[in-house]
Amino acid sequence: MVAFHRRSLIVPLIVVAAIAALTLWSAFGGNAPKTAATEGARTVRFNMAWLPQGSMAGIFVAIDRGYFAEAGLAVEPVRGFGGMRTANELDQGMFEFAYIDPLSVALNRSKGGGVRMVGGINMQLPAGACFVKERHKIAKPADLAGLRFGAGQSSMIQALLPAWLKANGVDPAQVEQIQLDPAIVVSSLVEGRTDAAECWLGNSMALFDKAAKAKGVTIGRIGYADFGLDVYGSGFATQDALIEKDPDLVRAFLKAAYRGYADAARDPKAALAIIRKSYPLLDEAVTERQIRETAALMAAEGGSHRLKPEKVERTVTYLQASGQLQGFDQAPQLFTNSFIPMGNQP
């Protein structure tokens, strides 16, 4: 079993995490844009699972261009704190919709929750293991043996990594898995406090490269999907209760959101300008790269946002292999394709 150490490595990072979080939140403002209010519009809160970034471009485009307003919705995107916490907050009714991965949904349901995915965004798993090329040579999972691996406290990788290592013939106990505040995962790797770290296309990959360039080093990456982990990344999720009570709301939200993402894929620079109207301190190059990477991830299955049962089932299989979800029989309840707009999207 992988050891989760909170050793002296973490202590000097606590202050750094607090400063980083404050700096990030200051940069992003603190007031998310809302869909322009119209008479009778319903307020809907959307948990982004992390801070505003390029992967959320479709939501901001749909707000800016009035797609949600046309559906009678006033959408408020709110920052999140990681997939598993986001799933729990959605389940508690703090939000109507959220950006969540199937693994977090499965863990939520295994504890009696009622969260369900209703459409895909990352149709290919965007996660990988990043490292500094000048310090390590990592070409396959076995090369992680003996290294310190950093990941966010609420990241799905905390649960998936042991099973992925085992499936690739690596004893998980040989990799020291360290829980970090998400705000310091990048800096911890670049500064040498960890040897490898979780990194995500459409999210932190661009941040790793930017930080590494400033430090005079280069980032290498191996993708989990390239070594057998063929599962979905994050997508849209809501609650069973909302699906039952107001299916028209779910359908309307998804139609407008996917329309926004289609626009962002066609014109990433325009989407960048829209996000930066609300968050002007976002790095232009980083954010545009996130938008483009997200568009590529969305197109990975021919532009379809429908979730395949066998691919969702593999998420459960991996969790069971890591000793979690034993006896879990709710794989069919992790998602529904009933509300996805017909036809492929760009």
N, C-alpha and C positions, 0 to 999 in steps of 0.2 A: 504493500500500500504506500502511496506517495506521502511523504511527510510534509505537513504544512507548518513551516517554521516562521515564528515572529521573533527573529533573533535581532542581534544588534544592528544587522543590516537595515532594518526597518526604522529603528529609532531616529537616526538623523534625518530621515525622510519625512517625518511627521510634520515638522514645521514647513518643509518644502511643499508638501501636499496642500497644506492650508493656504500658503501664499499662492500656489499655482491655481487652486480652485477660485480664490478671490480674484486673481488677475484675469482668469478666463471669464468669470461671470461679469466682471467689470467691462471686459472687452465686448461681451455680447449684450450688454445692457442689462436686462433683467425683466424687460417688458416685451413679451412676444407679440407679434402682430396678430390682429384678429380679422376675420372676414368682415367686411363692411356690414354693419348692422342694417337689416331690412325689417320691415314690419312683420312680426310673427316668426322671425328667424330663431332657430333653436341653437343655443350655445353648446358646442361640443369641444371637449378637451382631449388633446392628443399628446400622449407621452412619447417623446423622441428617443427615449432610452439613454441618451447622453446629451451633450451640448449641441446647439445648432451647427450644422455642417453640410457639406455637399450632398451627402446621402439623403438629406431631407428636402432637396431642391423641389421635388414634385409637390410637396405640401405647400411650400411658400409660393410657388408659381400658381397653384390652384387658388390660393388666397388672393394673391395680387391680381389675377385676371378674372376674378369673380366667379370661378367655377363652383365653389362651395356656396356662394351667395345665391347663385341660380338654383341651387338645390334646397334653398331655404335654411342653410346652415351658417352659423358663425363659429368658425373653427379657431381654437386657441392652442397652438403648439407649446408644450411645456418641456423643459429639460428633464432628463431622467438620470438614473444612477446605475445603469447596468441591467442586463436582460432579466435576471432572476428577480431582482427587486422590482423591476418594471412590471413583470407578470403578476406579482403579488399585489402591487398597487392597483393594477387594472382589475384584478379579482375583487379587491375591496371596494370598488365603485368610485375610486378617485378620478378615473378617466373613462371616457367612452371607448376610445381606441388607443392602440399603442403599436410601436415598432418592436417586435419580439421574435425570437427564434423558437423553433419547435422544441428544442431541449428544455428551455425555460417553461414552455407551456406544459410539457410532460411532467416536469418536476412539480409544477403548481397543481396539476390535476391529481398527481399521486398523493398529495397531501389534502385532498378534498376540495380543491379549487375548481372553478368553472370557466377557465380561460380557453379560448379556441382561436386558431388562426383562420382568417377568412380570405387570404390572398397573399401571393408571394411577391417579394421585391428582389432579394438575393437568391436567384434561382440556382446558383452555384455557391457552395460554401466559400466565403471570401477570406476565411481565416488562414493564417500561416504562422510559422515560427521564424522570427527575424533574428539576425545576429550581426555583429560587426566583423566584416571580412578580414580586417587587419589583426583580429584577435583569435578567430576561430574559423575552421572550415567545416561547414555543415551541409552535406549533400543528401543525407537520408536520416530517418528518425534515429537510427542507432548512434549517430554522431552526437546526439544530445546527452548520451550517458555520461554521468559525472559532472554535468553542468547545472547551474542555477537558472531556473526558468521563471520569469516574472509574468504575472497576469493579473487583471483587475479582480477585485474581491467578488464582484457579482457577475463575472464573465462566465459564459457557457463553457469556455475552455477549461475552467477549473474542474468541471465534471467530465469533459470529453477527453482531455489529454491522457489520463491513465489508460483508458480503453484503447485509444489510438496507438499509444506506445506498445501496449501488449499485443495488439493485432499485427504490429510490425516487428514482433520478436524482441522487444525491448522490455526489460523488467522495469516497471514504473518506479520502483524504489531507487533506481539508479539516477533518477532525475529529481533534483530538489525543487519542488514546485513552491513558489513563493507568492503569497497574496499581497497585492499592492493596491494603494489607492489608484484608480484609473488615471488620474491626472499626472502620475509620475512614472507610468510604465515606460514611456518613450525615453525620458531623461535617465532613468535607471539603467537602461541598456546602453545608451550612448556614452554615459559617464563611467561604465564598467562595473556598476553595482550588481548587475545581473549579466549572465552570459548569453541568454536568449530570451525572447519575449514574444507574447502574442502580438500579431499585427494583422490588420484587416484592410483589404481593398475597399475603396469607397469610404474609408474612415481614417485609420491611423497610419497607413502605409506612407502617404505623402508627408505626414508629420515626422516619421522616422527619417526619411530621406533629407528633409529640411534640417532637422537637428544634427544629423550626421555630417552634412556638408559644412555646417557652422563649426563643427568640432574637428573637421579635417579627416574624417573617416568615411567609409562606405558601408551600406547596409546590404546584406544578403538575405535571401528568403527561400524557404521551402513551403509549399502549400500542402495543407492537410488533404485536400481533394486529390492531389497528385500521388498520394500514398494511401489510397483506399477509403478515405472518409467521404463518400459520395452522399452527402445529405444537403438539405436546404439551409441557407442562412436565414436572416430575419425577413419578416414580412408583416402584414397588417394582422392585428388580433383584436378581439373584443370579448365580451362575456356571453356565456350561454343565455343568461337572463335577458340581455339586450336583444340577442338574436330572436328569442321567443317573443319578447314584448314588442319590439319595433323592427321587424326585418326590413321595412322600407328605408329606415334610417341607415342601416348597414349598407344596403344597396346604393343609396344616394351618395354616401360618403366615399365608397370605393370608386364609383363612376367618376366623381369629380377629382379624386386623388390620382387615379391612373391617367386621367386626362392631363393633369399637371405634370406627371412624370413623363408622359409622351412628349410634351412640349419641351421639357428640360433636356431630353435625349436628342431632340432635333436641333436645339439651339442652346448648348451649354453656357455660352457667354451671356446670353440674355437671362438665363436662370441665375447665373452668378450675380448679375446686376440687381436682380430682384431680391436675392437674399441679403446682399450688402446694403440695400436700402434700409433694412431693419437692423443689420449688424455690420456697420461700416468698417469695423476693425478686423473682420475676418481676412485672413491672408488670401489674396486673389489667386495666386498660383496653386496653393494647397486646395482651396475650395473648388476651383474649376477641375482640378484633377479628380477630386472626390466625385464630382458630378459625372464626369466621363466614365470613371470606373464603375459607378453605380449603374449607369446606362448599359454598360457591357454585361454586367452581372444579370440585369433584368432581361437581356436578350439571349441569355445562355441556353434557353430551351425554346428557341424560335419565336420569342416574344410572348409566349404564353405565361400567364400568372397563375395558372391552375396547378395545384399541388398533387403530385402523384402519390398514391397510397404506399407503394413499395419504398419510395424514397423517404417518406415520413417514418415508415416502419423501421428503417435502418437507424434512425436516431434513437429509437427505443432500444433496439438491439445493442447499440454501442453503450448505452447507459446500463443495460443489464449486464453487459460484459465487465463493466467497472464495479459491479456489486450494487448498483442502484436499480430502483424500479423492479425489484424481484416480485414476480406475480402480477405485474402491471398488465392489464388487458384492455386499456382504453385507447390504443393507437388510433382506431377509427374516429374517436371523439376529439383528436387533437386538431382537426381542421375540417373545413367545409369549403367546397367550390361553388356553393349555391348562389353566391352574391357577386361573383366576378363578372364584369362586363364581357359579353360574348365577343369572340374574335381576338386575334393577337394584337398586341400593342407594340410600338417601336421600342 
